[in-house]
Amino acid sequence: MFLKLDALQMEINPLGITTQDQVICFDAKMNFDENAMFRQEWMKQIIEENSAEEDPRDRLARESNLNFVPMDGNIACLVNGAGLAMATMDIIHRYGGSPANFLDVGGSVNQAGVESAFKLIMTDKKVKAVLVNIFGGIVNCETIAKGLIAAKNQLTVPLVVRLEGTNAEQACNLINNVSGIISAKNLDDAAQKVVGFTRAT
């Protein structure tokens, strides 16, 4: 499957054994490399067949190279890196909030990607506040800040931002001069502020 169909992931989870000693696959997950679509014509056919049923948010996320999973809460998250995204959701829960999504913009995000991420976030009417948590290793915090400023007009809810890493000081100077963007000292501070906004509404 990996060699012939350009699979990225083949997972059976969970696998169960019945009382009659039968091994049963209860669920499975398969992912394929869309970059290999030029030699895997069947991928195009599946995408075309399912496009009418596809959630528009999934399409936008795919087109913008964003890793997005909708959830049931009311605090939208925009984070770079899957591990940091998980930690961000955990700390929101710790302070009594509930995440509205998992959104990893990746390490190579640009200003247009940030704007697309906000467009994606604001399609969810449950969102009452947005937490942006960026640790700039590869990504430049200044790029993120410019994207936030450009996309701010799309927001109708409070925006809390925590920036750390590459050019974080310059980025914070940019957003501190913009009304409607609340800067946070660290992740704890950011989580408490964003949860506070959801409780106030």
C-alpha positions in Angstrom: 0.0 0.0 0.0 2.8 2.4 0.8 4.8 1.7 -2.3 1.9 1.2 -4.8 -0.6 3.7 -3.6 1.5 6.3 -1.8 0.0 5.7 1.6 1.2 7.9 4.5 -0.6 6.1 7.2 -2.3 2.7 7.6 -3.7 2.2 11.1 -6.1 -0.3 12.6 -7.4 1.0 16.0 -9.0 -0.7 17.8 -8.5 -4.3 17.1 -10.6 -6.7 19.1 -10.8 -10.4 19.8 -14.3 -11.9 20.3 -15.3 -14.6 22.8 -15.1 -17.0 19.7 -11.5 -16.0 19.2 -12.2 -14.0 16.0 -9.9 -11.1 15.4 -12.0 -8.0 14.2 -11.0 -4.6 13.0 -13.4 -2.2 14.6 -12.0 0.9 13.0 -9.2 1.9 10.6 -7.6 5.0 9.3 -5.8 5.5 6.0 -4.1 8.6 4.7 -2.5 9.0 1.3 -0.1 11.6 -0.1 -2.0 14.1 -2.1 1.3 15.3 -3.6 1.3 12.0 -5.5 -2.0 12.7 -7.1 -0.4 13.0 -10.5 0.3 9.2 -10.5 -2.7 8.2 -8.4 -5.7 9.1 -10.6 -8.1 7.3 -8.2 -7.5 10.1 -5.6 -8.9 12.8 -8.0 -11.9 10.6 -8.6 -12.6 10.2 -4.9 -12.2 13.9 -4.2 -14.6 14.8 -7.0 -17.2 12.3 -5.9 -17.1 13.5 -2.3 -16.8 17.2 -2.9 -20.5 17.9 -2.6 -20.6 16.2 0.8 -17.4 17.7 2.1 -17.5 20.2 4.9 -16.5 23.6 3.4 -14.1 24.1 6.3 -12.2 20.9 5.4 -11.9 22.1 1.9 -10.6 25.5 2.9 -8.2 23.9 5.4 -6.8 21.6 2.7 -6.4 24.4 0.1 -4.6 26.5 2.7 -2.4 23.7 4.0 -3.9 23.9 7.5 -4.4 21.0 9.9 -7.9 21.6 11.2 -10.3 19.5 13.3 -13.6 21.1 14.6 -14.6 20.5 18.2 -17.5 21.4 20.4 -16.2 24.3 22.5 -16.3 28.1 22.1 -12.6 29.1 22.2 -10.9 28.9 18.8 -7.2 28.1 18.8 -4.6 29.1 16.2 -1.3 27.4 16.9 1.9 26.4 15.1 2.8 22.7 15.8 0.6 19.8 16.7 2.2 19.3 20.1 1.8 23.0 21.0 -1.8 22.8 19.8 -2.5 19.9 22.2 -0.8 21.7 25.1 -2.9 24.8 24.3 -6.2 22.9 24.4 -5.1 21.2 27.6 -4.4 24.6 29.3 -7.7 26.0 28.1 -9.4 23.0 29.8 -7.3 23.6 32.9 -8.7 27.1 33.4 -12.3 25.9 32.7 -12.6 26.7 29.0 -13.5 24.5 26.1 -11.6 24.5 22.7 -13.6 25.0 19.5 -11.0 23.5 17.3 -7.6 22.0 16.7 -5.8 24.3 14.2 -2.1 23.8 13.4 -0.9 26.4 10.8 2.5 24.7 10.5 6.0 26.0 10.5 6.0 27.6 7.1 2.8 29.7 7.5 2.7 33.1 5.8 0.5 36.1 6.1 -2.1 34.7 3.7 -2.2 31.5 5.7 -3.0 33.3 8.9 -5.8 35.2 7.1 -7.2 31.9 5.8 -7.0 30.4 9.3 -9.1 33.3 10.7 -11.6 32.9 7.9 -11.8 29.2 8.9 -12.2 30.0 12.6 -15.0 32.5 12.0 -17.2 30.0 10.1 -18.0 28.5 13.6 -20.8 30.5 15.1 -20.1 29.0 18.6 -16.7 30.8 18.8 -16.7 33.5 21.6 -13.0 34.2 21.7 -9.8 33.3 19.8 -6.4 32.3 21.3 -3.3 32.6 19.1 -0.4 30.7 20.6 2.8 30.9 18.5 6.3 29.7 19.3 8.5 31.0 16.6 11.3 28.6 15.8 11.0 28.2 12.1 8.0 30.6 11.8 8.7 34.3 12.2 6.5 35.9 14.9 6.5 39.2 12.9 4.9 37.4 9.9 2.2 36.1 12.2 1.7 39.5 13.8 1.2 41.1 10.3 -1.2 38.4 9.4 -3.2 38.9 12.6 -3.4 42.7 12.0 -4.5 42.1 8.4 -7.2 39.5 9.4 -8.4 41.3 12.5 -11.4 42.9 10.7 -12.8 39.4 10.1 -13.1 38.9 13.9 -16.2 39.8 15.9 -14.9 38.2 19.1 -11.9 39.0 21.5 -8.5 38.0 20.3 -5.8 37.0 22.7 -2.2 36.5 21.4 0.9 34.9 22.9 4.0 35.1 20.8 7.4 33.7 21.7 10.6 33.1 19.8 11.9 34.5 16.5 11.3 38.3 16.4 8.7 38.0 19.2 9.6 41.5 20.5 9.1 43.2 17.2 5.9 41.3 16.7 4.5 42.3 20.1 5.4 45.9 19.4 3.3 45.7 16.2 0.2 44.1 17.9 0.4 46.3 21.0 -0.4 49.3 18.8 -3.6 47.7 17.4 -6.9 48.0 19.3 -8.8 44.7 19.6 -5.7 42.5 20.0 -4.9 41.5 23.6 -1.3 40.5 24.2 -0.4 37.9 26.8 2.8 37.5 28.8 2.9 33.7 28.6 0.6 30.7 27.9 -0.9 30.7 31.4 -1.8 34.4 31.1 -3.2 33.9 27.6 -5.4 30.9 28.6 -6.8 32.8 31.7 -7.6 35.9 29.6 -9.3 34.0 26.8 -11.4 31.9 29.2 -12.3 35.1 31.1 -13.8 36.5 27.9 -16.0 33.5 27.3 -17.3 33.7 30.8 -18.1 37.4 30.5 -20.3 36.8 27.4 
